[in-house]
Amino acid sequence: MRTVIDLPDEQIATLDRLARAAGTSRAAMIREAVRELLRDRTPAPDVDTAFGLWAGDHEHGGEDGLAYQRRLRDEWPA
């Protein structure tokens, strides 16, 4: 998808110089900069919410994960 942006002449000149030195295009440099910006500013998944998922879980009687697992396995035929 094409996007039109306005950049000051000094930034365009710097981009062109960096692109030439890297052997790439100005557009490739801008795509890389946007990719890095998005990577750096996109919040990581909140994995902390997954820790202790079973703690205080009233749906399963408040039992811990290991007890729940053992109870389920006891239902399997031997």
N, C-alpha and C positions, 0 to 999 in steps of 0.2 A: 504494500500500500504506500502510496506517495503522500508525503506530508510537507507542507511549506512552512519554513521557519525563518525568522529574521535574526541574523547574527551581525554584530559589528564587524566592520572591515578588518580590524586587528585580529579578531578570532578566526575569520576566514583565512587570512594570510598565515596564521599559525597552524591551522588545520592543514592547509595545503603543504606547508613546509614539512610537517610531521608525516603526512601521507606520502610525500615524495621519498622521505628518508626511510619509511617502512615499506615502500614499494607497493602501496595500496591506494585506494581512492579516498576522497574526502567523505563520500557517503559511507564507506566501510568504517572509517574512523568514527563517524557520528553514530552508526549502529552499535559499534563497540562501546562507546561512551554511554549510550542509553542502556545497553545491556548491563553494564557495570553499575550504573545508577540504580536500575530496578533491582538488581541482585542485592545491593547494599541497603536499599530502603524498604525492601519487602520483608515484612516481619516473618520470622521463622515460625513454624507451627508450634503451638503452645503445648509442648510435650509434658510440662509440669502438671497439667490437668489430668493426665493419664495415670500418674503415679498415685498410689493409694486409692485406686478406683473402687476397690472392694471395701475400703474402710467405711464403716458406718452404713453399709448398703442394706437398707431395711427390706428391699425387695427379696433378698436372699437370706433373710433372717440375721443379718449382721455378721455371718460367718466369714472367716478369712478365705482368701482364694484357694489356699491349699486344702482346707477342710472341704470346701465346695467341690473341688476337683476329686478328692478321695471319695466323697459321697456319691458323685456321679459314676465314678469307676466301679464302686461297689454294686451298682445296678447291672453291670455287664455280666454276661454268663461266664462262668469259670472255665 
